[in-house]
């Protein structure tokens, strides 16, 4: 199995149980080892009292892209801690793209950066997550 095939199978296994990402309206665009790209179209129920995209929704998109990238090797991995900087407002009708790329992975720990852009290529947020492998696999694999 190639690394890209393993990443796709891992994403399929995670997506099957990921009710939150599907509920909010995310879609997986691309998966590879240590990488994931997800999109989300901003709806009215994603907006806050200021009429702009709720930061928690942008964070959720970035966090999901982070999760799919971290789990791309078929090793169960969770967030240890993460942070986000909001750089531009998100508007109703925007289509956000979260591009996650693993910066380093060593032993059970990793660091993954996620850039969130809108449909015009404007960076709306930068996210950095630290991951920790907890053992186990997402699907049965004979290595």
N, C-alpha and C positions, 0 to 999 in steps of 0.2 A: 504494500500500500504506500503510495506517495505521501509526503507531508501534506499536500493540498487535499488529497482524498481523505486523510485522517482528520484534517481540520473540518472538512465538510461533514463527515460523519459525526464528529463531535458536536458541531453546530446543530445538526438535525436532531440529535439526541437531547440536547439542551432545549432547543426550541419546542420540542414536543411537550415539555413540562413547564415552559416559561409563560405562564398566564399573564403576568404583569406587562411584559414587553408587547405581547399581542394585544392586550386590552387597551393600551395607550395608543396603539396604531403603528408601531414600528415595523419596518421591513428590513430583512438582511439583504444587502446588495452584493457583498463580496466577502469571502472567507479564505484565509490561507494560514499557514503556520505563523503564529505570532501577530496576525493581522485580522481586522474585521472592519467592515463598513456597513453601517446601518443608517436608515433614513426615517424621518418622521415629518408628516405634514401637520402644521399647527392648526388646531381646531379651536372653536370658542371655549370648549371646556378645558383647554390647556392654558388659558389666559387668566391673569390675576386681576386684582382690583384696580390696577393702573391701565388695564386694557392691553398689556403686553404679555408675551409668553412667560409663564411662571418659571422661575429659576429651577425649581424642583423637577420640572418636566425636561428641561435641557440637561440637568444633571442625570436624570434617569436614562436619557438617550445615551449620554457619554458613558455611564456606568454599565449599560447593557453591552455597548461596543467593547468596552474594557473586558467584560466577562467572557464574551465570545472569543476575543483574542487570547486571553489567559488560558482558556480551556481547550485551545486548538490542538494540543498534543495528546488529547484523551487522558489527561490526568486531572482529577477533580481539584479545582482551584477556586479560592474565594478571595474577596478583598480583605486586606489587612488594614489599610487606611487609604484615603484619597482626598484630593482637594480640587477645586475648580475656581477659575477666574472668569467672570462674565465680562466680556469686552464690548459687546454691542447689543442693543435690544432685539428681541425676537418679536415678530409681528404676526397677527392672525393671518393665515394663508401662506406663511413662509414654509418652505420645505428645508428642513435641517438635515445635514449629513454629518455623521460622526465617524471619523476615520481613526481607528485605534491601531497603534503600532508598538510592538514590544521593543523597549529600549535595551533591557537586559533581563536575562533569566539565568539564575545560578542556583543549583540545588532546589530547595523548596520555595525560594523567593524570587520575585520579579518586579520590574517597574515597567509600566505601560503608559504611554502618552496618548491622549485623544484630542484631536482638533475637531471642533464643531463649527461648520460653516452654514450659511444660508444659500439659497438658490443663486445668488449673485456672486458667490465666492467670498463673501465677507466673513471673517472669523468672528463668531459670536461668543465662543468660549474655548478655553484651554483647560484640560483636565489631566491630572497625573494621578495614577493609582499604583499602589503597592499591593502585590498579590502574594498569597501563600498557598502552596499545594497542600491539600489535606489528606491525600491518598485516595485510592479507589479510581475507578474509570467510569466514563460516560457510556461506553458500549463495550461489549465483549470483543476482544481482539487477540488474535494469536500472533505473537511476535516471534 
